[in-house]
């Protein structure tokens, strides 16, 4: 029987897919910026850069045969090196 048809291999593949999906989600899940132009620009720049990183990692997995685990770890590392540096929007509880 092929190793790919074993329950363990199926679970490992599912876990790898979920890890990559989680890494993409976490990379793109940014808090909204505060209302200043500076924060808005920083948010857009970070989102663009992280989306580019995610596209590169996904292309590597889909087109270059990178393992999904390697792709997920690479994206996590890249995301960690580009943290949120802008002020996130905070609801100040203004009256309705």
C-alpha positions in Angstrom: 0.0 0.0 0.0 1.3 3.5 -0.8 2.3 5.7 2.1 0.0 8.4 0.7 -3.0 6.2 1.4 -2.4 5.7 5.1 -4.4 7.5 7.6 -1.3 8.9 9.2 -0.1 10.4 5.8 -3.6 11.9 5.3 -3.5 13.5 8.7 0.0 14.9 8.2 -1.0 16.4 4.8 -4.1 17.9 6.4 -2.0 19.3 9.2 0.5 20.8 6.7 -2.3 22.4 4.7 -3.9 23.8 7.9 -0.5 25.2 9.1 0.0 27.0 5.7 -3.6 28.4 5.7 -3.1 29.6 9.3 0.2 31.2 8.4 -1.4 33.0 5.4 -4.3 34.1 7.6 -2.1 35.4 10.4 0.1 37.3 7.9 -2.8 39.1 6.4 -4.9 39.6 9.5 -3.8 43.2 10.4 -5.6 45.6 12.8 -7.2 48.6 11.1 -5.0 51.7 11.3 -5.8 54.8 13.3 -7.3 57.7 11.4 -4.1 59.5 10.6 -2.7 59.4 7.0 0.6 58.2 8.4 -1.0 55.2 10.0 -3.1 54.5 7.0 0.0 54.5 4.7 1.9 52.3 7.1 -1.0 49.8 7.2 -1.3 49.7 3.4 2.5 49.2 3.0 2.6 46.4 5.5 -0.5 44.7 4.1 1.0 44.9 0.6 4.4 43.5 1.7 2.8 40.7 3.6 0.5 39.8 0.7 3.5 39.7 -1.5 5.3 37.4 0.9 2.2 35.1 1.0 2.0 35.0 -2.8 5.7 34.1 -3.0 5.3 31.3 -0.4 2.2 29.9 -2.1 3.9 30.1 -5.5 6.8 28.2 -4.1 4.5 25.5 -2.7 2.4 25.3 -5.8 4.9 25.8 -8.6 8.3 24.9 -7.1 7.4 22.0 -5.0 8.3 23.5 -1.6 6.9 21.4 1.3 3.9 22.9 2.9 5.6 22.8 6.3 8.5 24.7 4.9 6.3 27.2 3.2 4.3 27.8 6.4 7.5 28.2 8.5 9.0 30.6 6.0 5.9 32.8 6.0 5.8 32.8 9.8 9.4 33.9 9.9 8.8 36.7 7.4 5.7 37.8 9.2 7.6 38.0 12.5 10.2 40.2 10.9 7.6 42.7 9.8 5.5 43.6 12.8 2.7 46.2 13.0 4.4 49.5 13.7 1.4 51.8 13.2 -1.2 52.9 15.7 -4.2 50.6 15.5 -7.7 52.1 15.4 -9.3 52.1 18.9 -13.0 52.6 19.5 -13.0 55.5 22.0 -16.6 54.9 22.9 -17.9 58.1 21.3 -21.7 58.6 21.8 -23.9 57.4 19.0 
